[in-house]
Amino acid sequence: SDPSIKRALLNTIIFTVVTTVGKVGLGLALAVFLNRKLHLRNYLRGISFFPAIISTVAVGIVFTAILHPYGLLNQFFRALGLDFMAKNWLTDTKLALLSVCGVEIWKWSGFNMVIILAGLQAVPPEYQEAATIDGANAWQKFWHIIFPGIRTIIALQLILAIKGAASVFEIPYIITGG
């Protein structure tokens, strides 16, 4: 019956849902994009994965400086003349939770990308070639060939993301002080 416990539980549920969808969704989008034959794809894969290996404390400190009311993000908006976009990202109760969610998504979407990318590379290219010959567009190939091939990997990533988001402590505590 304690209202602070109810609010903490609601915040945990919101954080878990938003970050799970964000991490896995962005990881899937990055994996599909970086599975193509691009000239810089290995560098882009490395850059996308890099946040996952950075210390969580370091990420929290850096994003505290970026999202502070007088931080880099608001200074950037003011320099562009977009003062209306400068917000109290960490002190406004309506924005703080979403700001922390954004940091968590940024940190872990590259990890999800690597796992999903491994699954994408296991889908036989012959199936995609056959679908192209049969006249399937990109969306049809993704939905009927690629997605069924990585369905178990997506399920695993969803479970890992839910577990990670439900037990996260460091990022919210460092960025907002709890």
C-alpha angles and dihedrals in degrees: 000000000000108000093213091057091049091050092048091050092048091048090050091051092047092046092048095049096043096045095043093053091042098047096044095038095049090041090054092047092049092046093051091046095046093045088075125093100266126161094232098032096121091051091047090049090052093048090049092050096043097087090059091063097046116101112265090226091054091049090050093050094047094048091046087059092045096047099038113120087252093033133123097274095054091043088053092051092048092049089055091049092250096126091151089066094055105102140169091257096178104028101045106089091215094054104033096076093047091046091054089046089054092053092049091049091049092050099048107029091085091055090052089047092057094051094045091045090056088054092048091054090054092060106100110248090215090073091055092046091051091050090050090052089049089055101256117158124224094269093049091049091050096046099041103032114016100038095050088050093055099032094110091048091051089050091051092049091049091053092047092046093050091048092048095046094046091053101039117129111148103065098048092042096048096042101041103017089245 
